[in-house]
């Protein structure tokens, strides 16, 4: 019997949706209804913990969860707070990309953080940054509505997560310095459970298959046999295309897994080199 694996993910929000999609595409079926904090997979020996994102590193470090999906910024903040590595990153997941950045009001003449008041939900990371750069400033911890603080006299500037920049723009703020880039990552305890290790490695292979398939396309086309070399050179990220002879004289079909995006410009170049019946299809999963 397979050992049970417990995975902690965010309870709600965009990170939850992306994490749920990754798990389902990896063959882990589960349903999270209402206010339930625990969901069980219907087809695998896996439990899903639905919790606050800043609780995930702690649950993983204590061994309550074997794996967790969390933003790099959350793990980095906990590591800086505890002054030690609480969980280890295993895999970048390619979604929920953003950055932790300093921002100021549009009409502010602020050019330096020196002797300024900085409002943030990530005090440990900001203090670490200030110390590394020998900057003296006051860090004010705020758990929500950080964007308001410069306008109510609490802070001169803020340090918060920025993705599209729409929230900053809506609050008349402008980014002026980046602290760190962030995206969703898969984490595990520093010392993994040897009993579940093989099952976890199999899961990671599935996750990698879903991630690699995201930007990959399967391309099929027909071309004269004497044009195969120049056509293959145009296929982005294709390792070794399959070439199949056709019944029609001097014609072959080329099938290729392209691990980079295939744009209209690429298709037009292929056609200009003599390719016909060009078909580009999405790839759902890749298992190397």
N, C-alpha and C positions, 0 to 999 in steps of 0.2 A: 504493500500500500504506500502511495506517495505521501511524503510529509506535507502538512499544510503550510502554505505560504500566506503571509499577511502583508497586504500592500496599503499604505496610507496615502490618501489623496485629499485635495482640498474639497470642502463640503459643497461649495457653491461658487459661481462666478466663471469667468472665461477659462481659468486654469482647470477648473473641474470639467468643463465641457471638452477641452482638449485632451485631458487625461482619460476621461471616459471613452472618447473616440479611439485613443491609442489602445486601450485595453480591449475594447470590443473588436477592433481590427486585428488584434493579436490572438483572437479566438477565446477571449475570456468573457463569457456571457454573465451579466448580472443586472439587477434592477434596483435602483435607489429611489424609493418612494417616500414622500412626505419628509418627516423629521428624523428618519432612521439614521443612526450613526454607524451601523454595521450592515453590510450587504454581503451575501454569500454567492459565489459563482455557481451557476446551475449546471455547469459542465466540467469544472475543474476544482481541485481541492485548494481553493483560494478564498480568503476573506478580504473584503475591501473595507477599510476604516475611512469614514467620511468626517474629516475634522478641520479645524482652522489651520491655515497654511503655516503659521508660526509655531504650531504644536508638532508639526511633522518631524523636524530634525530631532526633537526630544524623544518622541515615540520610537524613532528608528535607533537612536543612540542607546536607549535603554533596552532594546531588543523586543519591544512590544510589537513592532512591525519589522518584517524582514526587508522590505523595500519601501521607499517613499518617492513621490513625485512632488517636487517643490522648486520654486525659483532659486537661482544661484544667489540672489540678493538676500533671501531669507536664511539660507545656510551660512552665508558669509557673516551676516549680522550675529547669528548665534555663536559662531566660531569666535568672532571678535569680542562678544560679550563674555563668554566663558574663558577666553584666552587659551583655548585648546580645540583640537579637531574633534567635533562631536559625532560626525558621520562622514563617510567618504563618498564622493561622486563617482558613479559608474559609467554614466552615459549622458551625453547631451541629446535632448529630445527634439530640438528644432522648432519648438513653438513657444508662445508667450514671451517673445523677445521684447526687451525694453532696456532702459538704462537708468541708473541712479545718478541724478544730476542736480546741480545747484541752479536755482532760478531766482530772479529778482523782478520787482515791478518794472513795467515798461518805461516809466518816467524816472527810474532810479539812476543815479550817477555812480552807483557802487562799482568799483573795479577790482577790489581786493576783499578777501574774507577777514583780514586782520582787524581785530577788535570789534567784530560784528556779532550780532545775535543771529543764530541759525536755527530755524525750527525744522524738525525732522522726525520721522517715525523710525529712523535708523541711527540712533545716537552713537552706538559703538563704532560703526563704520565711519561716521563723520569724524569722531574723535581720533580714530586711527589715522585717517587721512590728514587731519590737522597736525597731528604729532609727527607724521612722516615728513611733512612739508614745513615743519617748524613755524606753524601759524598759531597765534593765540586768538581764540574766539570763544564765545559762549554758545554752548549747544543746548537747545531747549527741546525736550522730548514731547512730541504731540502725537496722539494716537489716531487722530482723524482731522479732516478739514485743514490740512497743513497749508493749503493755498491761501487761506484767509489771513493767516498770521501777520504778513507784512502790512495789511490794511487796517488791522486793529491794534497796531503798536506793539505786538508781542515780539516780532523779529524783523531784522533788516532784509533777510532773504530766507529761502527754504532749500532743503535737499530732499527730493522726492523722486518716485518712479516716473519716468516719461516714456510713453510708447509712441503715439502719433503726435503728441504735442497739443492736442485739442483742448485738454483740461487746462494747460498753462494759458493757452490763448483765450479761453473763456473767462479766465480770471485775471487777464491783463498782466501776465507774467512772461518773462523771456528767459530761456536757458542761457547760461554763460560759462558753465564749466561742468564737465562730465566726471563722475567719480568711478563708475564701473559699468560694464555691459552685463546684461543678465538674460538668461533664458531658462526654460524648465529643464531640470536634470533629474535623473534617477539616482537615488542615494541608497546606501546600505549601512549597517553598523560597521564601525572600524574593524571589529573582529566578527566576521560572518559565522553563522551557524553552519557547521560542516554537514549536518544532517540534510539541510535544505539547499546546500550549495549547488549540486548538480541540477536541481529543478530551477533554481534562480538563473543559472547559465543558459538553460534552454529558453527561459522567458526572455532573457536579454537578446538572444538570437532572433526571437520573434519580433521584439521591439525594433531591432536593427533592420529587419526585413521590411517592416512598415515604414520606417523613416527613410530608408534607401529608395523605396518605391514612390515616395511622395513626388520627387522631382524627375523620376525616370519615365521614359516613354518607350513603347515598343513600336518600331518603325518597319513597315513592309512596303516594298516598291519593286517595280520591274524595270530592267535596263538591258541594253545590249551587253553581251558578255565581254566585249573589249573595253567597256567603260567601268568595269567593276572597281578597279583600283582608285580612280579619281572620285567615284561616288562614295566609296568607303571612307575616304579621307574627309569628306564633308559631314559624316555622321558624328555628332558631338558625344564624346565619352563612350563610344562603342569599342569594346575590347576586341572581339573577334566575330564579326557578322557571319551569319549562315548564308551560303550561296547555293541556290537550288536551280538546276537546269529546268527550263520549260520546254513544252512540246514545240513551240514556235522556234524557228531557226535562229540561232545566235542570241536567244533571249534567256535571261536568268532572273530569278526572284531573289532579292536580298532582304533578310530579316535581321534586325539588330536591336539589342537592348541598349538604349541611349541613357546614360546616367547623368545627363545634363538636360536642361530644357531644350525643346525643339521649337523654334520660333518660325513664324511665317517666312522670314528671310531665309532660313535654312531650307525650307521646302521649295522656295523659289529658286535657290541656287541648285538644288538637286534636279529640279525640272529643267533648268537651263543646261545642265550637263547630260540631259537625255533620259532622266528617270520619268516613269509614268506610273499611273495608278498608285500614287503615294498615299499610304494610310498610316496615321499616327494614333496610337491607342494608349490610354492610361494603364498603368501597372498597379495592381492592388497590393501584392506582396512579393518580396524577393528573399529567397533563402539560399545563401552562398555556401 
